[in-house]
């Protein structure tokens, strides 16, 4: 199982406005970038980080 990070509020509304298809490029620790999707769940959207990404 990977790690999830919930997004809501102003950050989420800006991301949804800019990325209509919910596809984004995430950057972790200003070092590692990867393509992902924002997954809706209730009032939050999640970005899933799988094991391979967590190891990097």
PDB file of N, H, CA, C and O in Angstrom:
ATOM      1  N   UNK A   1       0.837  -1.173   0.000  1.00  0.00           N
ATOM      2  CA  UNK A   1       0.000   0.000   0.000  1.00  0.00           C
ATOM      3  C   UNK A   1       0.884   1.238   0.000  1.00  0.00           C
ATOM      4  O   UNK A   1       1.927   1.251   0.654  1.00  0.00           O
ATOM      5  N   UNK A   2       0.488   2.266  -0.714  1.00  0.00           N
ATOM      6  H   UNK A   2      -0.360   2.256  -1.245  1.00  0.00           H
ATOM      7  CA  UNK A   2       1.238   3.512  -0.791  1.00  0.00           C
ATOM      8  C   UNK A   2       0.793   4.516   0.253  1.00  0.00           C
ATOM      9  O   UNK A   2       0.066   4.180   1.187  1.00  0.00           O
ATOM     10  N   UNK A   3       1.228   5.726   0.089  1.00  0.00           N
ATOM     11  H   UNK A   3       1.819   6.000  -0.670  1.00  0.00           H
ATOM     12  CA  UNK A   3       0.899   6.822   0.993  1.00  0.00           C
ATOM     13  C   UNK A   3      -0.049   7.773   0.277  1.00  0.00           C
ATOM     14  O   UNK A   3       0.109   8.021  -0.919  1.00  0.00           O
ATOM     15  N   UNK A   4      -1.035   8.309   0.997  1.00  0.00           N
ATOM     16  H   UNK A   4      -1.163   8.107   1.968  1.00  0.00           H
ATOM     17  CA  UNK A   4      -1.922   9.307   0.416  1.00  0.00           C
ATOM     18  C   UNK A   4      -1.737  10.628   1.142  1.00  0.00           C
ATOM     19  O   UNK A   4      -1.376  10.657   2.319  1.00  0.00           O
ATOM     20  N   UNK A   5      -1.986  11.714   0.437  1.00  0.00           N
ATOM     21  H   UNK A   5      -2.280  11.691  -0.519  1.00  0.00           H
ATOM     22  CA  UNK A   5      -1.924  13.035   1.051  1.00  0.00           C
ATOM     23  C   UNK A   5      -3.194  13.786   0.672  1.00  0.00           C
ATOM     24  O   UNK A   5      -3.414  14.063  -0.507  1.00  0.00           O
ATOM     25  N   UNK A   6      -4.051  14.128   1.673  1.00  0.00           N
ATOM     26  H   UNK A   6      -3.872  13.903   2.631  1.00  0.00           H
ATOM     27  CA  UNK A   6      -5.305  14.813   1.352  1.00  0.00           C
ATOM     28  C   UNK A   6      -5.090  16.294   1.049  1.00  0.00           C
ATOM     29  O   UNK A   6      -4.267  16.946   1.691  1.00  0.00           O
ATOM     30  N   UNK A   7      -5.819  16.819   0.082  1.00  0.00           N
ATOM     31  H   UNK A   7      -6.487  16.288  -0.440  1.00  0.00           H
ATOM     32  CA  UNK A   7      -5.802  18.235  -0.264  1.00  0.00           C
ATOM     33  C   UNK A   7      -7.217  18.770  -0.192  1.00  0.00           C
ATOM     34  O   UNK A   7      -8.155  18.117  -0.650  1.00  0.00           O
ATOM     35  N   UNK A   8      -7.377  19.958   0.382  1.00  0.00           N
ATOM     36  H   UNK A   8      -6.614  20.488   0.753  1.00  0.00           H
ATOM     37  CA  UNK A   8      -8.679  20.614   0.406  1.00  0.00           C
ATOM     38  C   UNK A   8      -8.453  22.123   0.454  1.00  0.00           C
ATOM     39  O   UNK A   8      -7.313  22.589   0.468  1.00  0.00           O
ATOM     40  N   UNK A   9      -9.542  22.875   0.480  1.00  0.00           N
ATOM     41  H   UNK A   9     -10.467  22.497   0.469  1.00  0.00           H
ATOM     42  CA  UNK A   9      -9.446  24.322   0.612  1.00  0.00           C
ATOM     43  C   UNK A   9      -8.897  25.016  -0.614  1.00  0.00           C
ATOM     44  O   UNK A   9      -9.103  24.562  -1.740  1.00  0.00           O
ATOM     45  N   UNK A  10      -8.192  26.122  -0.395  1.00  0.00           N
ATOM     46  H   UNK A  10      -8.024  26.490   0.519  1.00  0.00           H
ATOM     47  CA  UNK A  10      -7.684  26.961  -1.480  1.00  0.00           C
ATOM     48  C   UNK A  10      -6.718  26.201  -2.391  1.00  0.00           C
ATOM     49  O   UNK A  10      -6.764  26.361  -3.610  1.00  0.00           O
ATOM     50  N   UNK A  11      -5.859  25.390  -1.820  1.00  0.00           N
ATOM     51  H   UNK A  11      -5.821  25.260  -0.829  1.00  0.00           H
ATOM     52  CA  UNK A  11      -4.912  24.604  -2.624  1.00  0.00           C
ATOM     53  C   UNK A  11      -5.666  23.723  -3.621  1.00  0.00           C
ATOM     54  O   UNK A  11      -5.324  23.685  -4.803  1.00  0.00           O
ATOM     55  N   UNK A  12      -6.684  23.021  -3.146  1.00  0.00           N
ATOM     56  H   UNK A  12      -6.962  23.052  -2.186  1.00  0.00           H
ATOM     57  CA  UNK A  12      -7.459  22.130  -4.007  1.00  0.00           C
ATOM     58  C   UNK A  12      -8.204  22.904  -5.080  1.00  0.00           C
ATOM     59  O   UNK A  12      -8.192  22.511  -6.246  1.00  0.00           O
ATOM     60  N   UNK A  13      -8.851  23.998  -4.704  1.00  0.00           N
ATOM     61  H   UNK A  13      -8.861  24.317  -3.756  1.00  0.00           H
ATOM     62  CA  UNK A  13      -9.633  24.741  -5.697  1.00  0.00           C
ATOM     63  C   UNK A  13      -8.731  25.295  -6.799  1.00  0.00           C
ATOM     64  O   UNK A  13      -9.135  25.348  -7.960  1.00  0.00           O
ATOM     65  N   UNK A  14      -7.527  25.704  -6.449  1.00  0.00           N
ATOM     66  H   UNK A  14      -7.198  25.661  -5.505  1.00  0.00           H
ATOM     67  CA  UNK A  14      -6.572  26.187  -7.460  1.00  0.00           C
ATOM     68  C   UNK A  14      -6.137  25.050  -8.376  1.00  0.00           C
ATOM     69  O   UNK A  14      -6.083  25.224  -9.593  1.00  0.00           O
ATOM     70  N   UNK A  15      -5.827  23.890  -7.807  1.00  0.00           N
ATOM     71  H   UNK A  15      -5.871  23.748  -6.819  1.00  0.00           H
ATOM     72  CA  UNK A  15      -5.411  22.738  -8.622  1.00  0.00           C
ATOM     73  C   UNK A  15      -6.518  22.289  -9.564  1.00  0.00           C
ATOM     74  O   UNK A  15      -6.258  22.012 -10.735  1.00  0.00           O
ATOM     75  N   UNK A  16      -7.762  22.214  -9.066  1.00  0.00           N
ATOM     76  H   UNK A  16      -7.974  22.439  -8.115  1.00  0.00           H
ATOM     77  CA  UNK A  16      -8.886  21.774  -9.898  1.00  0.00           C
ATOM     78  C   UNK A  16      -9.143  22.783 -11.019  1.00  0.00           C
ATOM     79  O   UNK A  16      -9.475  22.395 -12.139  1.00  0.00           O
ATOM     80  N   UNK A  17      -8.992  24.061 -10.725  1.00  0.00           N
ATOM     81  H   UNK A  17      -8.723  24.377  -9.815  1.00  0.00           H
ATOM     82  CA  UNK A  17      -9.199  25.099 -11.733  1.00  0.00           C
ATOM     83  C   UNK A  17      -8.141  25.012 -12.833  1.00  0.00           C
ATOM     84  O   UNK A  17      -8.462  25.172 -14.011  1.00  0.00           O
ATOM     85  N   UNK A  18      -6.907  24.764 -12.467  1.00  0.00           N
ATOM     86  H   UNK A  18      -6.647  24.634 -11.510  1.00  0.00           H
ATOM     87  CA  UNK A  18      -5.812  24.720 -13.444  1.00  0.00           C
ATOM     88  C   UNK A  18      -5.725  23.386 -14.181  1.00  0.00           C
ATOM     89  O   UNK A  18      -5.311  23.348 -15.340  1.00  0.00           O
ATOM     90  N   UNK A  19      -6.106  22.300 -13.529  1.00  0.00           N
ATOM     91  H   UNK A  19      -6.442  22.330 -12.587  1.00  0.00           H
ATOM     92  CA  UNK A  19      -5.997  20.954 -14.113  1.00  0.00           C
ATOM     93  C   UNK A  19      -7.391  20.349 -14.205  1.00  0.00           C
ATOM     94  O   UNK A  19      -7.799  19.580 -13.335  1.00  0.00           O
ATOM     95  N   UNK A  20      -8.118  20.699 -15.261  1.00  0.00           N
ATOM     96  H   UNK A  20      -7.786  21.324 -15.967  1.00  0.00           H
ATOM     97  CA  UNK A  20      -9.509  20.252 -15.416  1.00  0.00           C
ATOM     98  C   UNK A  20      -9.647  18.729 -15.437  1.00  0.00           C
ATOM     99  O   UNK A  20     -10.657  18.194 -14.979  1.00  0.00           O
ATOM    100  N   UNK A  21      -8.632  18.021 -15.968  1.00  0.00           N
ATOM    101  H   UNK A  21      -7.811  18.456 -16.340  1.00  0.00           H
ATOM    102  CA  UNK A  21      -8.702  16.563 -16.027  1.00  0.00           C
ATOM    103  C   UNK A  21      -8.095  15.905 -14.788  1.00  0.00           C
ATOM    104  O   UNK A  21      -7.973  14.682 -14.726  1.00  0.00           O
ATOM    105  N   UNK A  22      -7.714  16.724 -13.798  1.00  0.00           N
ATOM    106  H   UNK A  22      -7.813  17.718 -13.848  1.00  0.00           H
ATOM    107  CA  UNK A  22      -7.162  16.273 -12.513  1.00  0.00           C
ATOM    108  C   UNK A  22      -5.809  15.578 -12.653  1.00  0.00           C
ATOM    109  O   UNK A  22      -5.377  14.889 -11.729  1.00  0.00           O
ATOM    110  N   UNK A  23      -5.141  15.745 -13.779  1.00  0.00           N
ATOM    111  H   UNK A  23      -5.492  16.305 -14.530  1.00  0.00           H
ATOM    112  CA  UNK A  23      -3.785  15.219 -13.963  1.00  0.00           C
ATOM    113  C   UNK A  23      -2.800  16.333 -13.626  1.00  0.00           C
ATOM    114  O   UNK A  23      -2.921  17.444 -14.143  1.00  0.00           O
ATOM    115  N   UNK A  24      -1.839  16.049 -12.774  1.00  0.00           N
ATOM    116  H   UNK A  24      -1.741  15.147 -12.354  1.00  0.00           H
ATOM    117  CA  UNK A  24      -0.866  17.049 -12.335  1.00  0.00           C
ATOM    118  C   UNK A  24       0.528  16.437 -12.303  1.00  0.00           C
ATOM    119  O   UNK A  24       0.684  15.218 -12.369  1.00  0.00           O
ATOM    120  N   UNK A  25       1.532  17.288 -12.203  1.00  0.00           N
ATOM    121  H   UNK A  25       1.405  18.279 -12.150  1.00  0.00           H
ATOM    122  CA  UNK A  25       2.911  16.852 -11.988  1.00  0.00           C
ATOM    123  C   UNK A  25       3.279  17.264 -10.570  1.00  0.00           C
ATOM    124  O   UNK A  25       3.246  18.448 -10.237  1.00  0.00           O
ATOM    125  N   UNK A  26       3.627  16.299  -9.741  1.00  0.00           N
ATOM    126  H   UNK A  26       3.654  15.337 -10.011  1.00  0.00           H
ATOM    127  CA  UNK A  26       3.997  16.561  -8.350  1.00  0.00           C
ATOM    128  C   UNK A  26       5.506  16.568  -8.221  1.00  0.00           C
ATOM    129  O   UNK A  26       6.204  15.834  -8.921  1.00  0.00           O
ATOM    130  N   UNK A  27       6.002  17.396  -7.327  1.00  0.00           N
ATOM    131  H   UNK A  27       5.436  17.992  -6.758  1.00  0.00           H
ATOM    132  CA  UNK A  27       7.429  17.435  -7.018  1.00  0.00           C
ATOM    133  C   UNK A  27       7.586  17.249  -5.515  1.00  0.00           C
ATOM    134  O   UNK A  27       7.009  17.997  -4.725  1.00  0.00           O
ATOM    135  N   UNK A  28       8.365  16.252  -5.127  1.00  0.00           N
ATOM    136  H   UNK A  28       8.833  15.644  -5.768  1.00  0.00           H
ATOM    137  CA  UNK A  28       8.613  15.967  -3.721  1.00  0.00           C
ATOM    138  C   UNK A  28       9.997  16.467  -3.327  1.00  0.00           C
ATOM    139  O   UNK A  28      10.980  16.206  -4.020  1.00  0.00           O
ATOM    140  N   UNK A  29      10.064  17.170  -2.235  1.00  0.00           N
ATOM    141  H   UNK A  29       9.265  17.382  -1.672  1.00  0.00           H
ATOM    142  CA  UNK A  29      11.333  17.680  -1.698  1.00  0.00           C
ATOM    143  C   UNK A  29      12.138  18.479  -2.715  1.00  0.00           C
ATOM    144  O   UNK A  29      13.368  18.502  -2.666  1.00  0.00           O
ATOM    145  N   UNK A  30      11.432  19.135  -3.639  1.00  0.00           N
ATOM    146  H   UNK A  30      10.433  19.116  -3.679  1.00  0.00           H
ATOM    147  CA  UNK A  30      12.074  19.949  -4.691  1.00  0.00           C
ATOM    148  C   UNK A  30      13.120  19.166  -5.483  1.00  0.00           C
ATOM    149  O   UNK A  30      14.060  19.742  -6.032  1.00  0.00           O
ATOM    150  N   UNK A  31      12.942  17.844  -5.533  1.00  0.00           N
ATOM    151  H   UNK A  31      12.178  17.377  -5.087  1.00  0.00           H
ATOM    152  CA  UNK A  31      13.960  16.991  -6.147  1.00  0.00           C
ATOM    153  C   UNK A  31      13.387  15.991  -7.141  1.00  0.00           C
ATOM    154  O   UNK A  31      13.956  15.798  -8.215  1.00  0.00           O
ATOM    155  N   UNK A  32      12.284  15.360  -6.805  1.00  0.00           N
ATOM    156  H   UNK A  32      11.822  15.517  -5.932  1.00  0.00           H
ATOM    157  CA  UNK A  32      11.739  14.259  -7.598  1.00  0.00           C
ATOM    158  C   UNK A  32      10.354  14.632  -8.118  1.00  0.00           C
ATOM    159  O   UNK A  32       9.456  14.906  -7.322  1.00  0.00           O
ATOM    160  N   UNK A  33      10.163  14.648  -9.442  1.00  0.00           N
ATOM    161  H   UNK A  33      10.893  14.425 -10.088  1.00  0.00           H
ATOM    162  CA  UNK A  33       8.877  14.981 -10.059  1.00  0.00           C
ATOM    163  C   UNK A  33       8.276  13.755 -10.734  1.00  0.00           C
ATOM    164  O   UNK A  33       8.995  12.920 -11.282  1.00  0.00           O
ATOM    165  N   UNK A  34       6.945  13.655 -10.687  1.00  0.00           N
ATOM    166  H   UNK A  34       6.361  14.333 -10.242  1.00  0.00           H
ATOM    167  CA  UNK A  34       6.247  12.531 -11.311  1.00  0.00           C
ATOM    168  C   UNK A  34       4.833  12.962 -11.681  1.00  0.00           C
ATOM    169  O   UNK A  34       4.271  13.864 -11.058  1.00  0.00           O
ATOM    170  N   UNK A  35       4.257  12.315 -12.699  1.00  0.00           N
ATOM    171  H   UNK A  35       4.713  11.583 -13.204  1.00  0.00           H
ATOM    172  CA  UNK A  35       2.888  12.581 -13.131  1.00  0.00           C
ATOM    173  C   UNK A  35       1.935  11.769 -12.257  1.00  0.00           C
ATOM    174  O   UNK A  35       2.221  10.623 -11.912  1.00  0.00           O
ATOM    175  N   UNK A  36       0.801  12.374 -11.904  1.00  0.00           N
ATOM    176  H   UNK A  36       0.569  13.305 -12.185  1.00  0.00           H
ATOM    177  CA  UNK A  36      -0.179  11.667 -11.092  1.00  0.00           C
ATOM    178  C   UNK A  36      -1.563  12.284 -11.300  1.00  0.00           C
ATOM    179  O   UNK A  36      -1.719  13.263 -12.030  1.00  0.00           O
ATOM    180  N   UNK A  37      -2.550  11.698 -10.650  1.00  0.00           N
ATOM    181  H   UNK A  37      -2.423  10.903 -10.056  1.00  0.00           H
ATOM    182  CA  UNK A  37      -3.923  12.200 -10.732  1.00  0.00           C
ATOM    183  C   UNK A  37      -4.426  12.502  -9.331  1.00  0.00           C
ATOM    184  O   UNK A  37      -4.063  11.825  -8.369  1.00  0.00           O
ATOM    185  N   UNK A  38      -5.270  13.529  -9.222  1.00  0.00           N
ATOM    186  H   UNK A  38      -5.565  14.079 -10.003  1.00  0.00           H
ATOM    187  CA  UNK A  38      -5.933  13.840  -7.957  1.00  0.00           C
ATOM    188  C   UNK A  38      -7.182  12.966  -7.885  1.00  0.00           C
ATOM    189  O   UNK A  38      -8.023  13.014  -8.782  1.00  0.00           O
ATOM    190  N   UNK A  39      -7.306  12.182  -6.843  1.00  0.00           N
ATOM    191  H   UNK A  39      -6.622  12.144  -6.114  1.00  0.00           H
ATOM    192  CA  UNK A  39      -8.421  11.259  -6.691  1.00  0.00           C
ATOM    193  C   UNK A  39      -9.433  11.836  -5.699  1.00  0.00           C
ATOM    194  O   UNK A  39      -9.064  12.131  -4.562  1.00  0.00           O
ATOM    195  N   UNK A  40     -10.712  12.007  -6.101  1.00  0.00           N
ATOM    196  H   UNK A  40     -11.011  11.767  -7.024  1.00  0.00           H
ATOM    197  CA  UNK A  40     -11.699  12.586  -5.187  1.00  0.00           C
ATOM    198  C   UNK A  40     -12.187  11.587  -4.152  1.00  0.00           C
ATOM    199  O   UNK A  40     -12.360  10.403  -4.439  1.00  0.00           O
ATOM    200  N   UNK A  41     -12.407  12.090  -2.932  1.00  0.00           N
ATOM    201  H   UNK A  41     -12.266  13.052  -2.698  1.00  0.00           H
ATOM    202  CA  UNK A  41     -13.023  11.283  -1.868  1.00  0.00           C
ATOM    203  C   UNK A  41     -13.703  12.245  -0.904  1.00  0.00           C
ATOM    204  O   UNK A  41     -13.039  12.868  -0.075  1.00  0.00           O
ATOM    205  N   UNK A  42     -15.003  12.367  -1.006  1.00  0.00           N
ATOM    206  H   UNK A  42     -15.542  11.861  -1.679  1.00  0.00           H
ATOM    207  CA  UNK A  42     -15.745  13.299  -0.159  1.00  0.00           C
ATOM    208  C   UNK A  42     -15.363  14.733  -0.460  1.00  0.00           C
ATOM    209  O   UNK A  42     -15.445  15.170  -1.608  1.00  0.00           O
ATOM    210  N   UNK A  43     -14.948  15.469   0.558  1.00  0.00           N
ATOM    211  H   UNK A  43     -14.882  15.113   1.490  1.00  0.00           H
ATOM    212  CA  UNK A  43     -14.560  16.865   0.385  1.00  0.00           C
ATOM    213  C   UNK A  43     -13.077  17.027   0.087  1.00  0.00           C
ATOM    214  O   UNK A  43     -12.593  18.152  -0.039  1.00  0.00           O
ATOM    215  N   UNK A  44     -12.351  15.924  -0.028  1.00  0.00           N
ATOM    216  H   UNK A  44     -12.744  15.010   0.074  1.00  0.00           H
ATOM    217  CA  UNK A  44     -10.914  15.951  -0.276  1.00  0.00           C
ATOM    218  C   UNK A  44     -10.584  15.345  -1.636  1.00  0.00           C
ATOM    219  O   UNK A  44     -11.400  14.637  -2.225  1.00  0.00           O
ATOM    220  N   UNK A  45      -9.395  15.627  -2.122  1.00  0.00           N
ATOM    221  H   UNK A  45      -8.732  16.202  -1.643  1.00  0.00           H
ATOM    222  CA  UNK A  45      -8.790  14.916  -3.244  1.00  0.00           C
ATOM    223  C   UNK A  45      -7.469  14.368  -2.733  1.00  0.00           C
ATOM    224  O   UNK A  45      -6.797  15.013  -1.929  1.00  0.00           O
ATOM    225  N   UNK A  46      -7.096  13.190  -3.191  1.00  0.00           N
ATOM    226  H   UNK A  46      -7.642  12.666  -3.845  1.00  0.00           H
ATOM    227  CA  UNK A  46      -5.867  12.550  -2.762  1.00  0.00           C
ATOM    228  C   UNK A  46      -4.914  12.389  -3.934  1.00  0.00           C
ATOM    229  O   UNK A  46      -5.334  12.297  -5.087  1.00  0.00           O
ATOM    230  N   UNK A  47      -3.644  12.358  -3.626  1.00  0.00           N
ATOM    231  H   UNK A  47      -3.303  12.433  -2.689  1.00  0.00           H
ATOM    232  CA  UNK A  47      -2.609  11.995  -4.587  1.00  0.00           C
ATOM    233  C   UNK A  47      -1.933  10.760  -4.013  1.00  0.00           C
ATOM    234  O   UNK A  47      -1.390  10.799  -2.909  1.00  0.00           O
ATOM    235  N   UNK A  48      -1.968   9.673  -4.756  1.00  0.00           N
ATOM    236  H   UNK A  48      -2.409   9.642  -5.653  1.00  0.00           H
ATOM    237  CA  UNK A  48      -1.426   8.405  -4.292  1.00  0.00           C
ATOM    238  C   UNK A  48       0.061   8.317  -4.595  1.00  0.00           C
ATOM    239  O   UNK A  48       0.489   8.578  -5.720  1.00  0.00           O
ATOM    240  N   UNK A  49       0.838   7.953  -3.598  1.00  0.00           N
ATOM    241  H   UNK A  49       0.489   7.742  -2.685  1.00  0.00           H
ATOM    242  CA  UNK A  49       2.273   7.723  -3.773  1.00  0.00           C
ATOM    243  C   UNK A  49       2.524   6.239  -3.593  1.00  0.00           C
ATOM    244  O   UNK A  49       2.342   5.707  -2.498  1.00  0.00           O
ATOM    245  N   UNK A  50       2.944   5.561  -4.662  1.00  0.00           N
ATOM    246  H   UNK A  50       3.092   5.993  -5.551  1.00  0.00           H
ATOM    247  CA  UNK A  50       3.175   4.114  -4.544  1.00  0.00           C
ATOM    248  C   UNK A  50       4.546   3.828  -3.928  1.00  0.00           C
ATOM    249  O   UNK A  50       5.332   4.747  -3.696  1.00  0.00           O
ATOM    250  N   UNK A  51       4.819   2.577  -3.670  1.00  0.00           N
ATOM    251  H   UNK A  51       4.180   1.831  -3.858  1.00  0.00           H
ATOM    252  CA  UNK A  51       6.064   2.197  -2.993  1.00  0.00           C
ATOM    253  C   UNK A  51       7.311   2.622  -3.741  1.00  0.00           C
ATOM    254  O   UNK A  51       8.294   3.050  -3.136  1.00  0.00           O
ATOM    255  N   UNK A  52       7.269   2.503  -5.060  1.00  0.00           N
ATOM    256  H   UNK A  52       6.471   2.155  -5.552  1.00  0.00           H
ATOM    257  CA  UNK A  52       8.442   2.879  -5.869  1.00  0.00           C
ATOM    258  C   UNK A  52       8.758   4.370  -5.700  1.00  0.00           C
ATOM    259  O   UNK A  52       9.925   4.751  -5.607  1.00  0.00           O
ATOM    260  N   UNK A  53       7.734   5.197  -5.661  1.00  0.00           N
ATOM    261  H   UNK A  53       6.787   4.887  -5.736  1.00  0.00           H
ATOM    262  CA  UNK A  53       7.949   6.635  -5.476  1.00  0.00           C
ATOM    263  C   UNK A  53       8.424   6.914  -4.052  1.00  0.00           C
ATOM    264  O   UNK A  53       9.304   7.749  -3.847  1.00  0.00           O
ATOM    265  N   UNK A  54       7.848   6.221  -3.066  1.00  0.00           N
ATOM    266  H   UNK A  54       7.133   5.542  -3.232  1.00  0.00           H
ATOM    267  CA  UNK A  54       8.264   6.436  -1.675  1.00  0.00           C
ATOM    268  C   UNK A  54       9.726   6.065  -1.452  1.00  0.00           C
ATOM    269  O   UNK A  54      10.396   6.682  -0.624  1.00  0.00           O
ATOM    270  N   UNK A  55      10.227   5.076  -2.171  1.00  0.00           N
ATOM    271  H   UNK A  55       9.683   4.575  -2.844  1.00  0.00           H
ATOM    272  CA  UNK A  55      11.632   4.657  -2.014  1.00  0.00           C
ATOM    273  C   UNK A  55      12.578   5.706  -2.582  1.00  0.00           C
ATOM    274  O   UNK A  55      13.709   5.841  -2.113  1.00  0.00           O
ATOM    275  N   UNK A  56      12.121   6.457  -3.597  1.00  0.00           N
ATOM    276  H   UNK A  56      11.202   6.348  -3.978  1.00  0.00           H
ATOM    277  CA  UNK A  56      12.968   7.499  -4.176  1.00  0.00           C
ATOM    278  C   UNK A  56      13.037   8.641  -3.210  1.00  0.00           C
ATOM    279  O   UNK A  56      13.699   9.642  -3.483  1.00  0.00           O
TER     280      UNK A  56
END
